[in-house]
Amino acid sequence: MLIIKGVKILTFAFAMFPIAFSSLSVGILFSSYNLAVSRNPDEQDNLFSTTMMAFGLIETFVFIGLVVSVVVYIL
């Protein structure tokens, strides 16, 4: 029983990897957006919509990882 509890805790620990890497990738994404807008201000609307779609994709992976870890912990 203790081994199962330990594996469940490790599952939550591994669920922190997507959160850590998503915060890193969101920082890179928005810094690249600022750089692109500063180089080409005419394309700001197109760049913003593309950036928001990429942000949504990144956050989707975070939520999927958290849901999977909660399901593993419950079972």
VMD Tcl script that draws the C-alpha trace (Angstrom):
set ca {
  {0.00 0.00 0.00}
  {2.89 2.35 0.73}
  {4.38 1.71 -2.71}
  {1.10 2.67 -4.38}
  {0.96 5.88 -2.35}
  {4.55 6.67 -3.34}
  {3.80 6.12 -7.04}
  {0.78 8.41 -6.80}
  {2.91 11.16 -5.25}
  {5.53 10.70 -7.97}
  {2.77 11.09 -10.54}
  {1.99 14.53 -9.15}
  {5.70 15.32 -9.15}
  {5.95 14.42 -12.83}
  {2.86 16.54 -13.50}
  {4.90 19.58 -12.46}
  {7.19 19.20 -15.50}
  {4.55 20.41 -18.00}
  {3.79 23.36 -15.73}
  {7.45 24.32 -15.45}
  {8.15 23.99 -19.16}
  {4.94 25.77 -20.12}
  {5.90 28.80 -18.06}
  {9.26 28.80 -19.82}
  {7.67 28.46 -23.25}
  {5.09 31.18 -22.55}
  {7.93 33.54 -21.66}
  {9.74 32.69 -24.88}
  {6.51 33.04 -26.87}
  {5.65 36.52 -25.63}
  {9.21 37.78 -25.83}
  {9.28 36.62 -29.46}
  {5.97 38.38 -30.02}
  {7.37 41.64 -28.65}
  {10.44 41.30 -30.84}
  {8.37 40.58 -33.94}
  {6.05 43.53 -33.33}
  {8.99 45.85 -32.78}
  {10.44 44.77 -36.14}
  {7.18 44.83 -38.08}
  {4.43 46.90 -36.42}
  {2.10 46.60 -39.41}
  {1.54 42.90 -38.73}
  {0.57 43.35 -35.08}
  {-2.98 41.95 -35.42}
  {-1.85 38.84 -37.29}
  {1.00 38.23 -34.85}
  {-1.27 38.70 -31.84}
  {-3.83 36.16 -33.05}
  {-1.10 33.64 -33.82}
  {0.47 34.23 -30.41}
  {-2.85 33.69 -28.63}
  {-3.45 30.45 -30.52}
  {0.00 29.21 -29.52}
  {-0.67 30.26 -25.91}
  {-3.90 28.27 -25.92}
  {-2.09 25.22 -27.28}
  {0.58 25.45 -24.59}
  {-2.02 25.76 -21.83}
  {-3.95 22.80 -23.24}
  {-0.97 20.54 -22.63}
  {-0.75 21.79 -19.04}
  {-4.39 21.04 -18.33}
  {-4.17 17.61 -19.97}
  {-1.17 16.76 -17.80}
  {-2.95 17.87 -14.65}
  {-6.11 15.95 -15.50}
  {-4.13 12.78 -16.19}
  {-2.25 13.10 -12.90}
  {-5.50 13.62 -10.96}
  {-7.06 10.59 -12.63}
  {-4.01 8.46 -11.76}
  {-4.09 9.71 -8.17}
  {-7.80 8.95 -7.79}
  {-7.51 5.45 -9.23}
}
mol new
graphics top color blue
foreach p $ca { graphics top sphere $p radius 0.5 }
foreach p [lrange $ca 0 end-1] q [lrange $ca 1 end] { graphics top cylinder $p $q radius 0.2 }
display resetview
